[in-house]
Amino acid sequence: MENQLKKSVGILFAHIIKVDNRNIEKSIPLFCEIMKQNFDCTHEEVKKFLYEMMDKQYDLDTHIEIINQALCEDRISKFHMMEQLNHIIYSDKISPNDYKIFEDIKNKLFTC
């Protein structure tokens, strides 16, 4: 379950980078820092994952549900994750769609 949670959280954070067509190299340091805090990932592991996610299709709702179920009783961790997602959003250009995505994720993540 830990690996699935790590993947789902990674996809959640990478999603903003992908939908905004952000510069991946510029996004790597923050993405690595956040994933290391949450899962003790290495820089190379996270960089590889981020590049892979830019070319892959995924169902974001499925990954939000995985996170929701894994952290069902841990609202503090969910709030912390939303804070990290917000940090990714405001680390570069911000579009109105970013905060629509943020609100959608928040509403789905706190259904448990």
GULUM-132071 format. One line per field, with one value per residue (C-alpha): residue in one letter; x, y, z. Coordinates in Angstrom, 3 decimals. Layout:
! residues N
residu	c(A	...)
x	c(X	...)
y	c(Y	...)
z	c(Z	...)
//
This chain:
! residues 112
residu	c(M	E	N	Q	L	K	K	S	V	G	I	L	F	A	H	I	I	K	V	D	N	R	N	I	E	K	S	I	P	L	F	C	E	I	M	K	Q	N	F	D	C	T	H	E	E	V	K	K	F	L	Y	E	M	M	D	K	Q	Y	D	L	D	T	H	I	E	I	I	N	Q	A	L	C	E	D	R	I	S	K	F	H	M	M	E	Q	L	N	H	I	I	Y	S	D	K	I	S	P	N	D	Y	K	I	F	E	D	I	K	N	K	L	F	T	C)
x	c(0.000	2.896	4.157	0.689	0.198	3.588	2.679	-0.753	0.635	3.350	0.752	-1.351	1.607	2.860	-0.604	-0.300	3.083	1.677	-1.587	0.170	2.921	5.438	9.155	9.988	13.630	12.578	9.922	12.177	13.795	10.477	8.900	11.898	11.860	8.177	8.410	11.497	9.636	6.705	8.394	12.164	12.636	15.943	16.406	16.983	13.946	11.682	13.132	12.589	9.030	8.166	9.411	7.473	4.255	4.471	3.967	1.553	-2.191	-3.730	-7.076	-6.540	-9.800	-8.583	-5.408	-7.315	-9.507	-6.427	-5.052	-8.434	-8.771	-5.177	-5.460	-9.135	-8.640	-5.658	-7.074	-3.858	-1.867	-4.501	-4.280	-0.485	-0.734	-3.056	-0.582	2.181	-0.024	-0.682	3.061	3.546	0.788	2.208	5.834	5.347	2.745	-0.747	-3.797	-7.448	-7.637	-5.011	-7.288	-10.283	-8.212	-7.133	-10.756	-11.867	-9.086	-9.862	-13.558	-12.806	-10.037	-12.145	-15.104	-14.008)
y	c(0.000	2.380	2.151	2.745	5.738	7.144	6.746	8.334	11.297	11.714	11.718	14.235	16.626	16.005	16.684	20.467	20.512	18.519	20.404	23.777	22.650	23.905	23.646	20.217	20.972	24.083	22.090	19.188	20.732	21.506	18.242	16.322	18.206	17.465	13.791	13.363	14.859	12.520	9.305	9.711	9.434	10.078	12.930	10.580	8.431	11.484	13.089	9.879	9.557	13.160	12.758	9.487	11.121	13.802	11.135	8.812	8.781	8.328	8.690	11.406	10.537	6.982	8.271	10.771	7.902	5.814	8.710	9.330	5.723	5.435	8.626	8.351	8.983	11.302	14.703	16.441	14.590	15.489	19.156	18.982	17.409	20.190	22.730	21.073	21.021	24.721	25.298	23.616	25.760	29.070	28.142	29.141	30.751	30.448	29.955	30.113	26.428	25.620	26.627	24.947	21.746	22.481	22.907	19.757	17.741	19.187	18.354	14.770	14.223	15.133	12.839	10.214)
z	c(0.000	0.748	-2.859	-4.259	-1.969	-3.028	-6.698	-6.233	-4.297	-6.938	-9.695	-7.794	-7.465	-11.022	-12.410	-11.923	-13.612	-16.514	-17.097	-16.964	-19.326	-16.787	-17.323	-15.929	-15.134	-13.218	-11.325	-10.315	-7.194	-5.488	-6.607	-5.254	-1.964	-1.393	-2.355	-0.177	2.800	2.294	1.180	1.549	-2.223	-3.964	-6.395	-9.334	-8.488	-8.346	-11.478	-13.443	-12.098	-13.015	-16.592	-16.940	-15.740	-18.412	-21.105	-19.306	-19.147	-15.718	-14.021	-11.414	-9.654	-9.072	-7.452	-5.320	-4.115	-3.244	-1.208	0.390	1.494	2.724	4.756	5.627	9.345	8.943	8.038	9.157	6.477	3.898	4.873	4.671	1.215	0.055	1.413	-0.621	-3.725	-3.221	-2.944	-6.327	-7.827	-6.708	-7.454	-11.096	-13.299	-11.883	-14.036	-12.995	-13.882	-11.222	-8.406	-9.982	-9.972	-6.382	-5.240	-7.087	-5.448	-2.022	-2.347	-3.415	-0.892	2.110	1.435	3.912)
//
